[in-house]
Amino acid sequence: MKLLIINNLSSGYQEGAIYDFIRSFSKDSDEIILRCTDGTTDLRMLMQDAQSFDAIVVSGGDGSLATASYFLANTGIPIVPFPAGTANLLCSNLALPNEPHALAEIVRAGKTLDFDIAEIRAGGQIFGFNLMAGAGYDATIMKQAVPAKPLLGQVAYFTAAATNIIPQVAHFKLTLDNQVIESDGVGVLLINHSKIQFDIPLAHDTNPRDGMLDVAILKTETAFGLLPALGAALLDRNGEFPGRSSHIEVHRSQRVLVESDPVLAIEFDGEPLNCTTPLEARILPGAARFIVSPEALRLYEQ
Protein backbone atom coordinates (compact mmCIF):
# COMPACT_ATOMS: atom_id res chain seq x y z
CA MET A 1 0.00 0.00 0.00
CA LYS A 2 1.26 3.47 -0.82
CA LEU A 3 0.49 6.17 1.76
CA LEU A 4 1.24 9.87 1.85
CA ILE A 5 1.32 11.26 5.38
CA ILE A 6 0.91 15.00 5.89
CA ASN A 7 2.18 15.81 9.36
CA ASN A 8 1.33 19.19 10.90
CA LEU A 9 4.12 19.65 13.44
CA SER A 10 2.35 22.53 15.17
CA SER A 11 -0.93 20.72 15.90
CA GLY A 12 -2.02 19.64 19.36
CA TYR A 13 0.60 18.47 21.83
CA GLN A 14 3.22 17.37 19.26
CA GLU A 15 3.51 13.96 20.96
CA GLY A 16 4.56 12.18 17.77
CA ALA A 17 1.93 9.42 17.72
CA ILE A 18 2.08 9.43 13.92
CA TYR A 19 5.43 7.62 14.13
CA ASP A 20 3.79 4.83 16.15
CA PHE A 21 1.21 4.60 13.38
CA ILE A 22 3.94 4.24 10.75
CA ARG A 23 5.66 1.45 12.70
CA SER A 24 2.37 -0.38 13.25
CA PHE A 25 1.14 -0.02 9.68
CA SER A 26 4.32 -0.89 7.78
CA LYS A 27 4.46 -4.23 5.97
CA ASP A 28 6.45 -5.76 3.15
CA SER A 29 6.26 -3.76 -0.12
CA ASP A 30 4.52 -0.76 1.52
CA GLU A 31 5.67 2.72 0.58
CA ILE A 32 5.07 5.46 3.13
CA ILE A 33 6.00 9.06 2.38
CA LEU A 34 6.07 11.52 5.28
CA ARG A 35 5.87 15.25 4.57
CA CYS A 36 5.90 17.80 7.37
CA THR A 37 4.85 21.40 7.87
CA ASP A 38 4.96 23.66 10.90
CA GLY A 39 2.58 26.10 9.23
CA THR A 40 5.27 27.80 7.16
CA THR A 41 4.74 25.53 4.15
CA ASP A 42 1.18 25.51 2.84
CA LEU A 43 -0.27 22.09 3.55
CA ARG A 44 -1.79 22.01 0.08
CA MET A 45 1.65 22.24 -1.52
CA LEU A 46 2.50 18.89 0.06
CA MET A 47 -0.41 17.14 -1.69
CA GLN A 48 0.15 18.14 -5.32
CA ASP A 49 0.77 14.50 -6.31
CA ALA A 50 -1.97 13.05 -4.07
CA GLN A 51 -3.50 11.07 -6.94
CA SER A 52 -0.45 8.77 -7.02
CA PHE A 53 -1.16 7.42 -3.51
CA ASP A 54 -3.69 4.89 -2.23
CA ALA A 55 -4.64 7.18 0.65
CA ILE A 56 -3.64 10.46 2.28
CA VAL A 57 -3.12 10.43 6.05
CA VAL A 58 -3.58 13.89 7.57
CA SER A 59 -1.97 14.12 10.99
CA GLY A 60 -3.19 17.34 12.54
CA GLY A 61 -6.22 19.09 13.94
CA ASP A 62 -9.64 19.72 12.45
CA GLY A 63 -8.37 22.81 10.64
CA SER A 64 -5.69 20.78 8.84
CA LEU A 65 -8.30 18.18 7.87
CA ALA A 66 -10.63 20.88 6.57
CA THR A 67 -7.89 22.25 4.32
CA ALA A 68 -6.99 18.79 3.02
CA SER A 69 -10.60 17.72 2.47
CA TYR A 70 -11.41 20.84 0.48
CA PHE A 71 -8.23 20.58 -1.59
CA LEU A 72 -9.04 16.93 -2.43
CA ALA A 73 -12.79 17.51 -2.88
CA ASN A 74 -14.43 15.32 -5.54
CA THR A 75 -11.18 13.52 -6.41
CA GLY A 76 -12.19 10.22 -4.82
CA ILE A 77 -8.83 10.04 -3.02
CA PRO A 78 -9.32 8.44 0.42
CA ILE A 79 -8.36 10.59 3.41
CA VAL A 80 -7.37 9.19 6.80
CA PRO A 81 -7.97 11.67 9.65
CA PHE A 82 -5.20 11.06 12.21
CA PRO A 83 -6.04 12.62 15.62
CA ALA A 84 -3.10 14.90 16.35
CA GLY A 85 -4.96 18.13 17.20
CA THR A 86 -6.52 19.50 20.36
CA ALA A 87 -10.12 18.35 19.99
CA ASN A 88 -10.06 15.97 16.97
CA LEU A 89 -13.80 16.33 16.45
CA LEU A 90 -13.85 14.90 12.93
CA CYS A 91 -12.26 11.69 14.22
CA SER A 92 -14.91 11.57 16.93
CA ASN A 93 -17.75 12.09 14.46
CA LEU A 94 -16.33 9.36 12.22
CA ALA A 95 -15.94 6.97 15.20
CA LEU A 96 -12.20 6.60 14.57
CA PRO A 97 -9.94 5.39 17.41
CA ASN A 98 -7.25 7.57 18.96
CA GLU A 99 -4.88 4.63 19.33
CA PRO A 100 -2.38 4.46 16.42
CA HIS A 101 -2.28 0.64 16.17
CA ALA A 102 -6.06 0.35 16.00
CA LEU A 103 -6.17 3.08 13.38
CA ALA A 104 -3.50 1.28 11.33
CA GLU A 105 -5.75 -1.79 11.15
CA ILE A 106 -8.66 0.33 9.92
CA VAL A 107 -6.51 1.91 7.22
CA ARG A 108 -5.30 -1.52 6.13
CA ALA A 109 -8.93 -2.68 5.82
CA GLY A 110 -9.54 0.31 3.54
CA LYS A 111 -13.31 0.74 4.00
CA THR A 112 -14.46 4.16 2.75
CA LEU A 113 -17.55 6.36 2.76
CA ASP A 114 -18.19 9.66 0.99
CA PHE A 115 -19.25 12.61 3.17
CA ASP A 116 -20.49 16.11 2.47
CA ILE A 117 -18.19 19.03 3.04
CA ALA A 118 -19.07 22.71 2.83
CA GLU A 119 -17.55 25.73 1.18
CA ILE A 120 -17.51 29.13 2.85
CA ARG A 121 -16.82 32.53 1.26
CA ALA A 122 -16.04 35.59 3.36
CA GLY A 123 -13.84 38.65 3.03
CA GLY A 124 -12.87 37.71 -0.51
CA GLN A 125 -11.52 34.33 0.67
CA ILE A 126 -12.75 30.77 0.12
CA PHE A 127 -12.41 27.89 2.60
CA GLY A 128 -13.80 24.41 3.05
CA PHE A 129 -15.00 22.81 6.27
CA ASN A 130 -16.01 19.35 7.44
CA LEU A 131 -17.65 20.01 10.79
CA MET A 132 -19.19 23.44 11.23
CA ALA A 133 -18.65 27.13 10.69
CA GLY A 134 -20.06 30.00 12.64
CA ALA A 135 -20.37 33.72 13.14
CA GLY A 136 -20.53 35.43 16.52
CA TYR A 137 -20.28 33.71 19.88
CA ASP A 138 -18.52 30.52 18.80
CA ALA A 139 -15.97 32.45 16.71
CA THR A 140 -15.12 34.59 19.75
CA ILE A 141 -14.60 31.46 21.84
CA MET A 142 -12.37 29.85 19.22
CA LYS A 143 -10.21 32.95 18.92
CA GLN A 144 -9.77 33.40 22.67
CA ALA A 145 -9.00 29.70 23.17
CA VAL A 146 -6.03 29.69 20.78
CA PRO A 147 -3.31 30.90 23.24
CA ALA A 148 -4.36 28.43 25.95
CA LYS A 149 -4.77 25.32 23.77
CA PRO A 150 -1.15 24.08 24.09
CA LEU A 151 -1.45 24.14 27.89
CA LEU A 152 -5.12 23.38 28.58
CA GLY A 153 -6.17 21.34 25.57
CA GLN A 154 -9.94 21.07 25.17
CA VAL A 155 -10.46 22.86 28.49
CA ALA A 156 -9.30 26.05 26.74
CA TYR A 157 -12.64 26.22 24.91
CA PHE A 158 -14.63 26.05 28.13
CA THR A 159 -12.37 28.62 29.79
CA ALA A 160 -12.95 30.99 26.86
CA ALA A 161 -16.72 30.41 27.11
CA ALA A 162 -16.66 31.16 30.83
CA THR A 163 -15.09 34.56 30.20
CA ASN A 164 -17.73 35.47 27.59
CA ILE A 165 -20.99 35.05 29.49
CA ILE A 166 -22.52 38.19 27.92
CA PRO A 167 -21.61 37.97 24.22
CA GLN A 168 -22.41 40.48 21.49
CA VAL A 169 -26.07 40.37 20.43
CA ALA A 170 -26.68 40.99 16.73
CA HIS A 171 -29.54 41.14 14.25
CA PHE A 172 -29.22 38.37 11.66
CA LYS A 173 -30.62 38.17 8.17
CA LEU A 174 -30.31 34.65 6.80
CA THR A 175 -31.01 33.71 3.21
CA LEU A 176 -31.58 29.94 3.19
CA ASP A 177 -31.88 28.79 -0.41
CA ASN A 178 -34.91 30.92 -1.40
CA GLN A 179 -36.17 31.70 2.12
CA VAL A 180 -35.25 34.80 4.15
CA ILE A 181 -35.28 34.69 7.97
CA GLU A 182 -34.49 37.51 10.38
CA SER A 183 -33.73 37.04 14.06
CA ASP A 184 -31.70 38.43 16.95
CA GLY A 185 -29.11 36.34 18.77
CA VAL A 186 -25.47 35.85 19.69
CA GLY A 187 -24.43 33.61 16.82
CA VAL A 188 -25.23 31.42 13.85
CA LEU A 189 -23.80 27.93 13.32
CA LEU A 190 -23.62 26.09 10.00
CA ILE A 191 -23.49 22.40 10.93
CA ASN A 192 -22.42 19.42 8.83
CA HIS A 193 -21.17 17.05 11.57
CA SER A 194 -22.91 17.85 14.84
CA LYS A 195 -20.83 16.29 17.65
CA ILE A 196 -18.62 18.59 19.67
CA GLN A 197 -16.45 17.78 22.71
CA PHE A 198 -17.44 14.75 24.82
CA ASP A 199 -19.67 13.42 21.99
CA ILE A 200 -22.30 16.11 22.62
CA PRO A 201 -24.51 16.54 19.50
CA LEU A 202 -25.59 20.12 18.77
CA ALA A 203 -28.50 18.82 16.69
CA HIS A 204 -29.93 15.33 16.98
CA ASP A 205 -30.84 14.64 13.35
CA THR A 206 -27.83 16.05 11.48
CA ASN A 207 -26.67 13.76 8.68
CA PRO A 208 -23.31 14.62 7.03
CA ARG A 209 -24.27 12.58 3.95
CA ASP A 210 -27.65 14.13 3.08
CA GLY A 211 -26.51 17.14 1.02
CA MET A 212 -27.84 19.67 3.54
CA LEU A 213 -26.51 22.06 6.19
CA ASP A 214 -28.21 22.54 9.53
CA VAL A 215 -28.35 26.28 10.27
CA ALA A 216 -28.69 27.00 13.99
CA ILE A 217 -29.49 30.48 15.35
CA LEU A 218 -28.37 31.03 18.96
CA LYS A 219 -31.23 33.29 20.06
CA THR A 220 -30.21 33.83 23.68
CA GLU A 221 -28.75 37.15 24.91
CA THR A 222 -26.43 35.52 27.48
CA ALA A 223 -24.39 32.34 27.62
CA PHE A 224 -26.64 31.10 30.43
CA GLY A 225 -29.52 30.91 27.96
CA LEU A 226 -27.70 28.08 26.18
CA LEU A 227 -27.61 25.86 29.29
CA PRO A 228 -31.03 24.23 28.64
CA ALA A 229 -29.89 23.38 25.12
CA LEU A 230 -26.65 21.95 26.49
CA GLY A 231 -28.61 19.82 28.94
CA ALA A 232 -30.77 18.53 26.09
CA ALA A 233 -27.65 17.73 24.08
CA LEU A 234 -26.26 15.71 27.00
CA LEU A 235 -29.46 13.68 27.12
CA ASP A 236 -29.32 13.31 23.36
CA ARG A 237 -25.92 11.62 23.74
CA ASN A 238 -27.77 8.86 25.59
CA GLY A 239 -30.29 8.48 22.79
CA GLU A 240 -33.22 10.35 24.33
CA PHE A 241 -33.42 12.89 21.43
CA PRO A 242 -34.93 15.88 23.28
CA GLY A 243 -35.58 19.28 21.71
CA ARG A 244 -32.97 22.03 21.96
CA SER A 245 -35.16 24.66 23.73
CA SER A 246 -36.43 27.92 22.30
CA HIS A 247 -32.93 29.44 22.48
CA ILE A 248 -31.69 27.43 19.48
CA GLU A 249 -33.67 27.60 16.24
CA VAL A 250 -32.58 25.14 13.54
CA HIS A 251 -33.25 25.32 9.79
CA ARG A 252 -31.92 23.28 6.87
CA SER A 253 -30.51 24.53 3.61
CA GLN A 254 -28.08 23.77 0.79
CA ARG A 255 -26.94 27.39 0.47
CA VAL A 256 -26.72 30.05 3.18
CA LEU A 257 -26.03 33.77 3.24
CA VAL A 258 -25.43 35.17 6.74
CA GLU A 259 -25.61 38.94 7.25
CA SER A 260 -25.42 40.59 10.66
CA ASP A 261 -25.64 43.99 12.30
CA PRO A 262 -23.09 44.60 13.75
CA VAL A 263 -20.61 42.53 11.76
CA LEU A 264 -19.28 39.49 13.62
CA ALA A 265 -16.15 37.34 13.65
CA ILE A 266 -16.15 34.04 11.73
CA GLU A 267 -14.61 30.61 12.33
CA PHE A 268 -14.64 27.24 10.62
CA ASP A 269 -13.69 23.88 12.16
CA GLY A 270 -12.12 25.66 15.12
CA GLU A 271 -10.03 28.05 13.01
CA PRO A 272 -10.69 31.79 13.59
CA LEU A 273 -10.66 33.85 10.40
CA ASN A 274 -9.33 37.36 9.93
CA CYS A 275 -12.60 38.55 8.37
CA THR A 276 -16.17 39.24 9.43
CA THR A 277 -19.72 38.76 8.18
CA PRO A 278 -21.30 38.62 5.70
CA LEU A 279 -20.50 35.04 4.79
CA GLU A 280 -21.82 32.64 2.19
CA ALA A 281 -21.76 28.86 2.42
CA ARG A 282 -22.86 25.94 0.29
CA ILE A 283 -22.82 22.20 0.74
CA LEU A 284 -20.70 20.00 -1.54
CA PRO A 285 -22.52 16.64 -1.48
CA GLY A 286 -20.32 13.56 -1.07
CA ALA A 287 -17.17 15.54 -1.90
CA ALA A 288 -14.83 13.97 0.70
CA ARG A 289 -13.92 10.28 0.84
CA PHE A 290 -12.75 9.09 4.26
CA ILE A 291 -11.40 5.73 5.38
CA VAL A 292 -13.75 4.78 8.21
CA SER A 293 -14.18 2.31 11.04
CA PRO A 294 -16.73 -0.54 11.14
CA GLU A 295 -18.71 1.56 13.62
CA ALA A 296 -18.90 4.46 11.16
CA LEU A 297 -20.15 2.06 8.49
CA ARG A 298 -22.99 1.04 10.81
CA LEU A 299 -23.76 4.66 11.65
CA TYR A 300 -23.68 6.19 8.19
CA GLU A 301 -23.95 3.55 5.48
CA GLN A 302 -27.36 3.63 3.78
C-alpha positions, 0 to 999 in steps of 0.5 A: 500500500502506498500512503502519503502522510501530511504531518502538521508539526504545530498541531495539538501536543506534538507527541509524535503518535504518527510515528507509532502509526507508521511502525504499526502499519508498515508491511512488506512492499509498503511505501510510506511518504512523510511530509511535514509542515509547521505552518510555514509551508502551505499544507496544500503544496504537500499534496500536489501529487496526491492522486499517485497514492492509495490514501492520504493520512492527515496528521493534525487538527480539524483545521488541517483536515478541513484544508486537506478535504477541500483541496481533495474535494471530488477527487475520490482520493481516500483521506485518513484523519489522524487525531493529532490536534486538540479536539479531533472532532472529525475523528470523533464524528467518524468513530475513529480510534485515537490509538495508532495501532487500531487506526493502522488496522482500519486503514489496512482494511480500507473501508471508505464512505463519501461525506459532504463538506461545505464551502464558505466565502467571506472577506474575498476568501474561500475555505472548506470545512467538514464540521461546522462554521459560525459567526458570533459567539462561537468564533469569539470562543475559538479565537480566545481559546487559541493561546491556551490550547497548548497548555489546557487542551480542550479545556481552553474552549470552556475557559474561553466560554466562561469569560464570555458570558454576555456575548455580542447580540446581533440582528441576523438576516439569513437567506436559506436557499430561497427563504429569508429569515431575520432574528436576533441572537449571539451567533449562527452555526452552519453544521455538517457534523454535529458532535462537539467535545465529549460526543455532545450533538448540537443537533440530533438529526444532522446527517453529514451525507444528506446534502444539507446544512443545519443552520442554527441560530443562537437566540439567547442574549447571554451564555446562560440561555444556552444551558437548557440546550446543552442539557438537552444535548447531553441527554441526546448523547444517551439516545433520548433525542430531546428538543434544543429549547427555544434558544436554538432555532434550527433550519436546513438549507443547501446554500446560506447567506449570513448577514449581521448587524453589527458585523461578527467574527467568523470561524470554521472547524475551530479556526478563527478567520481574519474577516467578518460577516457577511459570509456565504456557504454551500454544501458540496454533497459527497465531496470527501472520501474518508477511510472509516471504522466498522462503527462508522459504516454502521452509523452512516452507510445507507 
